[in-house]
Amino acid sequence: MALASSLVLATVAMPTSVALAGPSAGRGHAVDPQDARLDFDSAVYTTIGVTVDDRPVNVRWYKEICYVANPVAAAAQQPGGPGGGTTTIPNTACGYQSMNVFVPESAFGDQRAPVYFAVNNSGWMASYVKAGVTAGASYDSSTSNVGAALKAGYVFVDVANRSRGLVGADGSSPGKAPAAAVDAKAAVRYLRLNDAAMPGSAERIVVNGTSGGGALASILGAVRQRRRVRPPPRRDRRRRHRRQGPQHPARRRLRRQRLLPDHRPRQRRHRLRVALQRPRYARRHRLQPLTRRRRSHRGALRGIREEPGAVRNPDGTRLTAATLLDTVEKEVVRSAETYLEADPAHTIPPLGGTFEIASGGPGGPPTTKSYVNDWIDVDTATGKVRSVDMTRYLAFVATQATLKTTPAFDAVGVNGNTSSRTETNLFGPPTQAYLNYTEYGWNHNDVAGDGSGLDDTGLTWKQYTAKQSTTVDDQVHLINPMDFVGTRADTAPNWYVRHGTRDRDTAFTVSVNLDRALAADKQVTNLDYRLAWNQPHAGNYDVPEAMAWIADAVQKAGAPPASPRRG
């Protein structure tokens, strides 16, 4: 999604999502000493040649720009090597907080070209700096987002960031949440800081991500924070704090909101306090907090309420736990009918027919499996769906591969948990590798010695998170876009979201909830959401469509203002 006056393309834990924000604030602000250390040198680049759609393109490559003044040093040996071993990284000083910038020749002197900002933290894993554009490579703009961006004349930026799994030089885990969001925001701030010197415009940043990258793009779009967020009146805050007492979680949370820095120093004491607003402030918005404290991460149906003010479906019905399955079914029907309408050659197998699903990992031989269509009945003459059996449909999706344990993402026992299929190493203090981060996982943890759960600490989840030293509940909050969409946080106005109908990694409730919440946010003016027919958990299956959406959003936004010199 988008951040700071940006365009944003993301695959929000689903396959594809895009957002475009409006103009940013803070351009031309005074330079502080740390900013001066982050100056961009436009003369330091390597020219490489690539081919896009069989046409040669020269590209200027600005290598591994460190976008923070004081990077966190990483260990040379990082997990994730072949066979689950380790890999050696050459840039231990700033390899997880740097970016590669690629400028196609059509944008060499163009400071108004959009910037395609690619985050690469699949599965919320730490992302070491990569080069998405390689010398001599050939790209097809119909299937490659890199090729499409270069062909369109966009500046392409590959962004690295800290996150789970990162091993620090001191042996700690410096990638704990919200490190990924902090780094991504810092990278955007670097682009804004150097807007006058860099090719492309920091007023038009397209943020793209798939899976965990889509989730990161979503939180960037939800807390763009172009303008300051005003906290409740000081008098009200004092009264509330006296009533709550010095150790109340809400008082501690006021201090903890400083975990996620804003783009301008003078905004920092206001950052992300929207989550603490009293109900009377929240009622000004169509999407209200789930609780008085803030929206919780507990449960899959975030943001759903049944009282007046709840988010609604396009037909006006309320989105609740009772209506959610029907809502997903309608989205599946819309996806199928949109697919059939798009091309006369598109077909869907009749009942009793078979879906032929191709699969195969990178480097492995492609395989095709057949699945009987026992769940969707289509009238081929009209291109309309007669019926969908949701029980059989969900079984069709889930049985294509077995991926996660139960409960998914937060394993009950976390001792020695090195699997990339759970996210227990994303939360907790940097001195502890793994920690449960949901109430259910915590209270049901029965693995002695893992340092997590009721069995090891003697505390229930509520007791543990009430401690002043606890940060895990705030960590979850700070990377959850649903906690900020529809509040006073500065949500990006333009979003493009795609989620495959065969995605067995991410629940359909995730994209539906996000879409309905965005639709209820008055700051969002351009929202394009759909389940992508017969697509898996992946990205780049809709490159031409997504790029056309971006081009249209850029055109409607108009030309960005010229970048003033800092100072």
N, C-alpha and C positions, 0 to 999 in steps of 0.2 A: 504494500500500500504506500501511501505517500508520507513524506516527512518534510517538514520545513518548506514551504513553497515548492512542491514537487509533483512530479508524476510518479505513480507507483504501480508496479506490476508485481503481483505476488501470487503464489500458489498456496494459499492459506491452509497448510496441512492437508489441503486438497490440492488438486492439480493447478489451477491457475487463477490468479486474482490480480487486478490492476487498480491503481488509484491515482488520481491527479489532484494535486493541491493547488492553491492559489498563490499569490505573491507573498514573499516572506518579509518579515520585519527584521530590523537590526543590521541592514546593509550599511556599510560605511561607518560603523561604530568605531570608537577609539581602540587602538591596538594595545593590548596588555603585553607584558614581557613574554608570557608563554606563547601568545599568538605570534609574536615575532619569530619564535623558534620554528614555526610551522609554515614559513613562507614557501610557496611553490616556485620552483626554478623551471621556467618554460624552455630553457635551452638544453636541458639534460634529458635526452630521449634517444631511443634507437629506432631507426626506420626499418620496418619489415614489410615483406610483400605477401599478400594472400590473394585468394581467388574467391569471388562471390558470384554465384550463378555464371560461372565460366568467364568472368571478367576480372582482370587484375585490379587490385586496390592496394595502394600504399597506406601504411598505418604507422603513426608515431606511437611508440610504446614508452610510457613513463613508468619505470620499473619500481615496484615495491616501495611506494611512498608511505612513510610512517605518518599516520594521521593523528597521533597523540604526542604530546611533548615528553611525557614520562611513561614509556611503555613498560608492561610487566614482562620480565624475562621468563622464558620458557625453558624447560629441560630439553636437551638435545634429543633424547629418546622419548617418543610419544606413542601411545597405544594406537592400534589400527593398522598394523602392518599385515603382510600376507599371512594367511592362516591364523589370524587373531594375535599375531605377535606385536612387534613395535616397528616404528619407522623413524629414521633419523632426519631431523629438519636442519637445514643449513643456517637459517636466520633465527637464532634463538633470542635476539634482542627485540625484534619487532615483527616477527613472522605472522603473529596472530592479531596484529593491530596495524596492518598496512593494506595497501590496495594497489593494483595494477590499473593504469589508465591507458586506454587505447583510443586514438583519435584518427578516424578515417580522413583521407585527403580532402574530402568535400567539407570537412569541418575544421581544417587547419587554422583558418582565420575567422571562424564563426563563433562568436561568444554568445550567440543566442540559440545554438543547437541544443536540443534536449540531451540530458545525461541519463543513460541507461545504467542503473545502479543494481548490480546483481549480488544478492546475498547467497551464500553457499552452505549454510549450516543445516544440512539435511539431518533430520532426527534430533535437532537441537544440539548436535555435536559441534565441538570447536572446529573452526574452519581455518586451516592454514592458507596463506596467500597462494592463489593460483593464477595462471595465465590462460584465460579463456580464448585468447587469440594467439595462435602460434604461427611462426614464420613458415611459409610454404603451404599452409593448410588451405583446403578448399571447402567452402560453405554453401549450403543450399538455403536460400532465404525462406523457402516454404516449410522447412523443417527445423532450422537452426535459429534460435533467438539471437545468437551472436551474428550470424550472417545477415539476418533481417535488420538488426540494429545498425550494422556497418553500412548496409545498402541504403538505409533511410538517412544516413548522415548523422547518426547519433554518436555521442561520445560514450564508449563502453567502459564501465568500471567494474572490476572484479574486487569485491570487498571481503577481507578476512575478518574474523572476530573471535574473541574468546567465548567459550561456552563449556558445556559438560565434557568431561574426559580430558581436558587440558591438564597437563602436569607442569607446575611451575618449577623454576630453577631451584627453589628451596624445597621442593617435594610436596608443596601444598597443591590445592585445587583452586586456582584463581579464576576459573570460568563459571563459578556459581552464579545463578540468576541474581540480579538482572544484567550480568556482564555483557551478554550478547546485545541487548538493547542499548546499553551505555555505549558500547563500541560503535554500533551502527549509527547512533545519533552523533557520536564524535566524528565519524567519517563524513556525515552530511555537513556537520559544522565546518570541517576542513574545506569542503567544496564551497561553502558559502563564504568562508573567510578569504579564500583565494579566487573568488569569482571573477575579479577584474583581471587576473593574470592567466587564468586557465581557459582553454577552449571550452565551448559549451556554456550553458547557463544554469546556475544553481537555482534559478527560478522555475526550472522545468526538469525535475529529477524523476525518472521512471524507476521504481523499485520493484525488482522481480525476485521471487523466491518460490521454491517448491517444497512441500512437506514442512519440515521445521523452518525452512526459509520463508515459506508462506506465512507461518505463524509470526515470525519476526517482522515480516513486512506489515502484517496486520497491526501489531502493537506500535510500529512506527507511524502508521497512518492514523491510529487512534489517539496518539499523544504527540501530534505534530507540534503543538504549542508555538504557533507563530506569534501569538500575542500573550500577554500576561494573563494568568488565571487569578482572579481576585478571590481571596479567602473570605469566609464569613466575617462580619464586623468583629473587631477586637473585643468589644464589650460582650458579644454573644459567646465568643470563644472562651473568655475568662470565666463566664458564668457556667458554661458547660464543663469546663475543666475542674472547677471547684466541685461541681456536682459529681463528677466521675472519680475524683481522687487522683493522686499523683501516679499510681501504678496502673491506671486503667489503660487497656490496649490502645484506645483511641489517642490518648495523650502520647504514648510511646510512638504511635504511628506518625504523629506530626513530625517527630524528629527523623523517623526512618524514611520519609518520603524523599530525603536528600540522596537516596541511593541512585536516582536516575537524573543525571544532570541535564539542564536545559541548554539552549544554544547561547544564551547571553547571561553573563554572571549576575547581573542585577535581578534577574528573574528567579534565581535559585530558591529563595526562601518561599516562593509561591508554588514551586513545582509540585504537580500532582496532588495538591491538597483537595482537589475536587472529590476524591473518594471519601473525604471526611465531612462533606457538607451535611448540614442538618436536613431532615426531610422537607422542610418548607422551601429550601433552596432547590432541592432536586425536583420538586413538583413543577418547576418551570419548564421541565423537559419532558418529552413524551416517553422516554425510556427511563424508568425510575430505578434506583438501587434496589437490590434484592432484599437487603436488610438495612437497619439503621447504621450499622458499622460500615458496611460496604458490601458489594456483591461478593459472594463467596465462590471459591473454586470447587466446593463440594458438589458432587453430582454432575451428570452430563448435561442437564437442561439449564444451563446458565442463563440468567436474564429473563426467565419466563415467570410471569406473574398472572394471577387470575382476577385481580381487582382492576377497576378502571385505571387507565393509563398504561396498560400492558401493551407490548408490541403486537402488531396485527399482521395477518396475511393480506395479500393484495385484494382478496374478496371481502375484507372487512372483519373476518372472524379472528378471534383472539388466538394467539399462539400459546397454548398451554400444554401441559403433559398429556392431557386428554385428547388434544387435537393434533399433536405432533406427528403421529404415524400417518394420519390422513393427509397432513401437509406434505410429508415426504412422498407419499404416493402421487399426489398431484404434480409434484416436481418431476417425478419419474415419467409420468404421462406427458408432461410438457416437453421433457427432453426427447422422448421418442418421436413425438409428433413434429417437433422442430427439426429433428434429424431427417425424417421422411420428406418434409416439405423442402428442405434445402437442395435436394438433388433427386431427380426421378430415378436415378440408378440405385439410390439407397433402399435397402430392404431390411426387414426384420423377420426372422424365421417364424413360420406359423406354429401354433401349438402342436407339440409333438415333433417339431423339427429340431435342428441342433444349432447352437452357437459354436463356431469354430474359433477358439481363443488361442492366439499365438503367444508364446512366452519364451523365456530364455534370458539369462543374465549376460552382462558384458563379457565377451570372449567365449561364451558358451554356445553350443549349438542350439539353434531355434527349435522349439517344439510346439506342436499344436495339439490341444485337447478339445474334445467335443463335450458339450453340455446340452442336455435336453431342455428345450424351452417348455417348461411346464408352468410358467408364471405370467406371461404377457400375451394377450390376445389382440391382434391388430386387424382392422378391416383394410385390406390392401387396396381396395377400390377407392376409398375415401382418405386413406392415410391417417385414420383416427384410431385411437386405442379403445377397444371395447371394455377391457377389464385388466386389472393387475392383482395377482394373488401375492400380497405383501409377505406372508410367511415364507412362501416358496422363493420369492425374489431375494429376500435377505439370506436364505439358505444358499441360493445360487452365488451370491456375492461372497459369503463367508467360507464356503467350502473350496474355493479356488486355491487357497493356501492357508495354513495354520501359522500364525505369526506370534501372537502375544499370549502371555500367561493371564490368568484371572486372579485379581483384577488387572486390567491392562494398564501399562505405563508405570504403575506404582506397585511393585512386587511386595507381597506381605513380608517376606524375609529379604534383607538386603545385604547380608554378610557375604563378601566375595562376589557381589553382583557385578560382573563385568559385561553383561549382555547389553548390546546397544538397543535392545527392544524395550527396556524400561528407562525411566528418566529419574531414578532415585539419586543419580550423581549430579543432578542439576541444582539440587537444593541443599540447604544446610550451611554450616560454616566452612570456610576453605580448609580448615584443619581436619575435616571429616569427609571421607570420600563419598559415602552414601547416607541417605536419610529419607525415611518415609515423608511424604508431603501431603497426604490426604488423611482425613479422619479415619476412614475405614482401614486403610493400610497400616496406620499407626496403631490403632486399638486392637487389630487382629495380628499384629506381628508376633510370631512365636519362635523366632530364631534367636536363641540366646547368644549374646556376645557381639551382635552386630551394631550395638550402640544406638539402636533406634527402637521406638515403640514402647508400649506400656510395660512389657516384660523386662526391659533393660533399665528404663528410667524410673519406673514406679509411678509414672504420671500418665493420665489420660491425655488425649489430644487437646482437649480444652484446657486442662491444667498446664500442659507444656507450652502451648502458644500464649498463655496468659503471663508467662515469665518475661521479665523485662529483657533478658538476654536472648530471647528467641527471635529469629528473623524469618523462619521458613514460611509463615503465613503471609508475611509481607513480600517475600520473594515471589510467591505464586501470584499475588495480586499485581505486582509490578510488570509481569509479562503476560497478563491476561487482557486482551483488548476489550473484552466484554465489560470490564470494570470501568472503562473510560468512554466508550461510544455512548452518545446520548447525554453526556454530562458536560461540564464546562471546559473539559479538555478540548483542544483545538483539533477536531477531526478533519481529515482530508476530505475535500468535497467530491472527488471522483474515484470510483472503485470499480474494478473489474474482477469478478470472482468466478472460478470454474472448479467443479468437483466432479470427478468421474463417477458414472453410475456403477462401475465395477470396482470402486475403491474399497478394498478390504482392510486398509490401514487406518482410515479416519472415518468416524461415524458421521452419517449424513446430518445428524443433529447439529454438528459443529458449523457447517456452512449455512444451514437454514437459520440457525440462531443469529449468526453474524449478519446475514442478509437482512433479516427482519429488523434487527437492531439498527443497522445502518439506514434502512428505509425510514425508521422513526426519528433519526437524527436530522434536525433541520439544517445542519451544516453540510450534509451530503446532498449534492444536487445532481449527481450523475452516477447511477448505480446499475451495473450490468452483471446480473447473477444468473447462473444456470447450471444444472447438472449436465455434464457433457456425456452424450450417449455412448455407452459401451467402452468407456475409457477407464484405465486402471489408475492406481496411485502413481502419477507421473506428471512430468511437465513437457512442454514443447509439442503437444499434439494439436494445438490450435494456434500456431504461430501467426499465420496470415490474419486470422480473425482478431487476435489480440493486438497485433501491430496496427491494423486498421482502426481499432478502437483508440489506441494511443494517438495516432495521427489526427483523428477527429477531435479528441480531447484537447490536444495541443492547439489545433486550429481555433477551436472555440475559446480557449483561454486567451488567445491573442498574443502578440509579441511581448516578451518580457522587457522591462525597462533596461536601459543600458547599465552596466555594472560600474558604479563609481569607484574611484580609488580610495583605499583605506587611508586613514590618517587624520 
